[in-house]
Amino acid sequence: VQLQASGGGSVQAGGSLRLSCAASGRTFSTGSVAWFRQAPGKEREFVAAIFRSASIHYADSVSGRFTISRDNAKNTVYLQMNSLKPEDTAVYYCAGGGTVILSALRNPSAYHYWGQGTQVTVSS
């Protein structure tokens, strides 16, 4: 199974980006998928997730600005990021696989497969 993340870049504060995560080798249409991010010197943190196609969850810091979605036909997960802030600057990772339970949705160790990361830089 491979996850390929793309769509990162450099934008000014208030701008938008859309990240994509294409999965190959296995379908993620029914499993949980998530986005995490890691800023320099900080731990990897939860951003957003789709739990077993049943519910969507966001970190408080991105709620109302970011939207996670999935296109099952393309086996791809997206993260639409609007109203970006400098504190959103980080490497963004997509994750999937594993038997993720709701209480562990925000824990990176719950996921088996990871994309390579895509850099998002927001300037003020």
Salt bridges, closest charged atoms under 4 A:
GLU45 OE2 - ARG37 NE 2.57
ASP88 OD1 - ARG37 NH1 2.93
ASP88 OD2 - ARG65 NH1 2.76
